[in-house]
Amino acid sequence: MRPSRVTRNDEASYIRAMRKRHPTPDSGTRFVPGRSASGLPQDFEVWFQEHRNAVYRYIRFRVATREVAEDVTSEVFLKALRSLHRYDASRASPRTWLLRIARNAVTDHLRALKRRGSLHVSLDRVPDLVADVPSQEERLIREERIQRLLNGSQTLRKADQEILSLRYGSGLDNREIAEHLEISNNAVAVRLHRALARLKAAVDRNDIEQMMWDDDR
Amino acid sequence: MIDRSDSRDFVVPSEFSALDAELSSIHYEERPSFAPELEAELLREWRTVRSERHWPVRQLVAAGIVGLFLGGLGVPSARAALVRLADLMRTPVQESPVPATQPVVPALHAEVPSTVDAEPVKPTPPRVTPPEGAIPESTRQGSEVTFPELRDRAKIEKAIRDNYPMDLQTHGIGGTVRLLLWVDSLGAVDVANVGKASGVPELDRAAVQVAPSFEFVPARRYGKAVGTWVEFDVRFRPRWSGEEGSGIPNGSATNRPRPPDLQVTDPGGHVPS
């Protein structure tokens, strides 16, 4: 299988052939020859590289600040590492497994915050969620809008928050969400539609309350 | 109108298209050193987890051996067998060669030379002594374990200099970034992480950005090119007062900063004289 004269193209086709020979539940898993001499288990190292972004974004969509998102993400991967021996590839793909740990970690975090009464996302905590824009004014407008969207999503039920985080946080498509939640594509479409409707209502309601409050001042 | 048929992706109803666009436009900016810091933390945790897991097994095995030994001493025939076993272990036996365990690749500490003009010193990777009972070298083809070596040191020095942020040079800020590089079997850098940060995030970022341009002669194990992790130190050191002591770079009419000072050490950690 291995060509005698190795070029970069040959390496790529070798890796493709190895993936075909050793399919994994998560088709995005990269084949890494050799052991991870950095010390981490090889599979975990690959999952960390491939799914860290999706996990981070999923969490960031649900929590108030970047710092909190980093803390919760660290917690997720530490938990995953400690329970790596219990992972069963036949039951869930690595990404699904990690996102489930993330969901539980976020739930625990939000529950603790609720006890302290501080779920509100403030305006100065969303600059990391706005891409570079030409003007400062436009940046402020976008930050305000994102702040309202995130605050609105905090008021939704957990299932709505979950599906919105998977879609707009982790960036999963319909099929991937269906696989993760173990429901049909159709059910995903229905849930997304309802979640968006509730989010829109919540944001509009908050906007109206804000306007009335501004008028009263 | 919702698309009720099974579809590959969710078709957003028109009344929510603006909301969908806003949510999709959320941009998630991560702190550049977050991933390397997290990876280092995971590594520390893994080492703790592994040592905790080994302990009960070791204790059980030790208890079993002691129990067997003490039990054996109590029975005369078993005692005699133990004595014979001890005699047997003392005399060397020609066993079939045991394949060497996979050697742990030690870190290759390679930094770039201290002065641009100096002859770059090529770090020699340490030889790995195969354990006893391993297949004799003469019977293995290309048995030596070799580590990745830089192909073009000058090119890498130039790339590092070009990536040294100018504002940090201007302010005299430097540091050493220890990178963890996955060098694949073709000698290309596939993954670059910060193993030990310099304390200056911009330097860490610069080092990680320039790492993919490094080219190595790949590691070889028993004659076969393999991928491996490599620790690689990149040191950024601004030089304001030149060696000439004038404070002004040679041949320069203006007070421009000189190229960064880059220093090499061999893998043993000694700076060559």
Interface residues (C-beta under 8 A of the other chain):
Chain A: V6 T7 R8 E11 V32 P33 G34 R35 S36 A37 S38 G39 L40 P41 F44 F48 Q49 R52 N53 Y56 R57 R60 F61 R66 E70 T73 S74 F77 L78 L81 R82 D128 L129 V130 A131 R142 R145 I146 L149 L164 R167 Y168 G169 D173 N174 R175 S184 N185 N186 V188 A189 V190 L192 H193 L196 A197 L199 K200 V203
Chain B: I2 D3 R4 S5 D6 S7 R8 D9 F10 V11 V12 P13 E15 F16 L19 D20 E22 L23 S24 S25 I26 H27 Y28 E29 E30 R31 F34 A35 L38 E39 E41 L42 L43 E45 W46 R47 V49 Q102 V104 V105 L180 W182 D184 S185 L186 A188 V191 A225 V226 G227 T228 W229
